[in-house]
Amino acid sequence: MLLFSTSIRTAAQIVSPVNSDVHVASVVPQLPGRDDIYGIDGRQLQSGDAEADHPIHISQLPAGSYILRLQSASETRAFPFVKP
């Protein structure tokens, strides 16, 4: 499970590896927004609407290293993670 704050301005805690879902914990709500997952080659593999306290499903992704990008109205942040 990957756990981090949806307060995109605050520090993020990332627990990796991630198996099936990325959970977004709401601390200071700045979402809804967008979530995008990129492979290490830079290709966008998945995108969706990011909402506080709703998981981002990644079970369909093969094992590998990824970047999760969260975008709110005011800021964009990227978080690396590994799926075993």
Backbone torsions as a table, in degrees:
resi	resn	phi	psi	omega
1	MET	NA	139.2	174.6
2	LEU	-105.4	127.4	-177.5
3	LEU	-129.0	128.8	177.9
4	PHE	-154.7	167.8	-177.3
5	SER	-81.8	139.7	173.4
6	THR	-80.6	-6.0	170.6
7	SER	-74.5	93.6	-169.9
8	ILE	-63.5	-18.1	177.8
9	ARG	-79.2	-19.9	-174.6
10	THR	-91.9	168.5	178.4
11	ALA	-64.6	151.1	-179.2
12	ALA	-115.2	141.5	174.1
13	GLN	-106.5	123.4	-177.4
14	ILE	-117.5	124.5	175.3
15	VAL	-109.5	117.8	-177.2
16	SER	-128.9	143.9	17.8
17	PRO	-84.7	163.4	-179.8
18	VAL	-114.8	131.1	-177.6
19	ASN	-97.5	-50.9	-174.0
20	SER	-135.2	-34.5	-176.9
21	ASP	-133.5	143.3	171.9
22	VAL	-103.8	121.8	-178.2
23	HIS	-102.1	132.2	-179.7
24	VAL	-106.0	114.1	-178.6
25	ALA	-92.2	128.8	-177.4
26	SER	-82.8	121.2	175.2
27	VAL	-115.2	-59.1	173.0
28	VAL	-125.5	99.5	-172.1
29	PRO	-59.7	119.4	170.7
30	GLN	-124.6	4.3	177.1
31	LEU	-99.2	157.2	24.1
32	PRO	-75.7	162.0	179.2
33	GLY	-165.1	-151.4	-179.9
34	ARG	-119.4	146.9	169.0
35	ASP	-123.9	137.6	177.9
36	ASP	-133.2	140.1	175.6
37	ILE	-117.4	130.2	-178.9
38	TYR	-119.5	145.5	170.3
39	GLY	-77.1	167.5	-179.1
40	ILE	-68.3	-12.8	175.8
41	ASP	-84.7	-0.4	177.2
42	GLY	92.0	-4.9	179.0
43	ARG	-76.0	135.4	175.4
44	GLN	-76.4	124.6	-176.1
45	LEU	-106.1	-23.6	-176.5
46	GLN	-158.5	146.7	173.9
47	SER	-147.9	158.3	179.9
48	GLY	-173.3	-174.9	177.6
49	ASP	-91.7	123.1	178.8
50	ALA	-89.3	126.7	176.9
51	GLU	-130.4	144.6	179.6
52	ALA	-58.1	137.7	175.8
53	ASP	64.4	20.6	174.2
54	HIS	-117.6	129.4	-178.5
55	PRO	-70.7	153.4	172.4
56	ILE	-102.8	116.8	-174.7
57	HIS	-81.1	125.7	-179.6
58	ILE	-125.3	13.6	-176.2
59	SER	-60.5	-26.3	-178.1
60	GLN	-80.0	-10.8	179.5
61	LEU	-79.3	140.4	175.7
62	PRO	-72.9	166.4	177.1
63	ALA	-57.6	140.5	179.2
64	GLY	161.1	-174.0	178.9
65	SER	-103.1	139.0	-174.3
66	TYR	-139.5	166.4	172.7
67	ILE	-123.7	125.3	172.8
68	LEU	-97.9	124.6	177.9
69	ARG	-111.4	123.1	174.9
70	LEU	-107.4	133.9	-179.4
71	GLN	-128.8	123.1	173.3
72	SER	-106.3	-175.0	178.9
73	ALA	-65.7	-24.1	-173.8
74	SER	-113.7	-13.9	-172.6
75	GLU	-159.6	155.7	175.4
76	THR	-127.2	134.8	177.9
77	ARG	-133.9	150.9	178.9
78	ALA	-121.7	141.9	-177.6
79	PHE	-132.0	119.0	176.1
80	PRO	-76.9	148.5	172.7
81	PHE	-153.3	162.9	-179.5
82	VAL	-120.4	136.3	171.2
83	LYS	-111.2	118.2	-177.6
84	PRO	-72.5	NA	NA
